[in-house]
């Protein structure tokens, strides 16, 4: 897909018709490639942390579990 192309139109209808004709002229594979290119930001994976540097045992929770039972 050529991203350097610029066109101007006198109405929205002309622009819509030009868009329709452009995508109609593309092969199925070209349309699929454009779709997949647009989806990359949404399905891109981000690198995860490679290791845990330390684990801290927090012990027992300071709030009693009987608190909600009214005891």
N, C-alpha and C positions, 0 to 999 in steps of 0.2 A: 504494500500500500504506500503510495507516494504521499508523504505528509507535508510536502512543500507546495502543494497545489492550492490555489486560492480562486474562488469563483464568487461573483456577486450576482444577485437576482433582484428583480423588481418587485416580486411578491413572494409570500410564503408558499403559495401553490407551486410556483416555478421551482423553488428550492426543494420542495417535497418531491416533485416529479423528477428532478435531477438526481436526488438521493436514491429514489426508487430505481431509476434506470442504471445508476452506477452499481448498486448492489445486485441488480438483475444480471448485469454483464459479468459479474464475478463467477468463478466456478464454485462448486460446493466446498471444495477444500479451502479455497481462499476465504470464503465466508466463515468457515469453521476456525481458521487461523486467526482471523480478526476477533472472533468471539473469545477464543482462548486467551488472546493477548489482553483483552479487556478484563478477563477474570483473574489474571495473575495477582493483582493487589489484594484480592479477597481470599485467595487460597494459598498465598505464599507462606511457606513455613519459616519460622524464626528459629535461630539456633538456641538450644537449651543450655542450661548450666551443665558443664561437663562433670563436676563432682561437688560433693558437699564438703565444705571445709571443716565444719565442726557440728556436732550435735549436742544440744544441751538438754539434760533431763530437768524438766520444770517441776517435777515432784507432784504432790497432790494439790488439787485446786483449793485455794484458801476459803472459798465459799462452800458452806456445808450443803450436801445434797438433800438434807432434810428441810431446807429453808422453804421450799415450795409445798411441803406437806403440812405446814402449820405447826411443826414441832418446836 
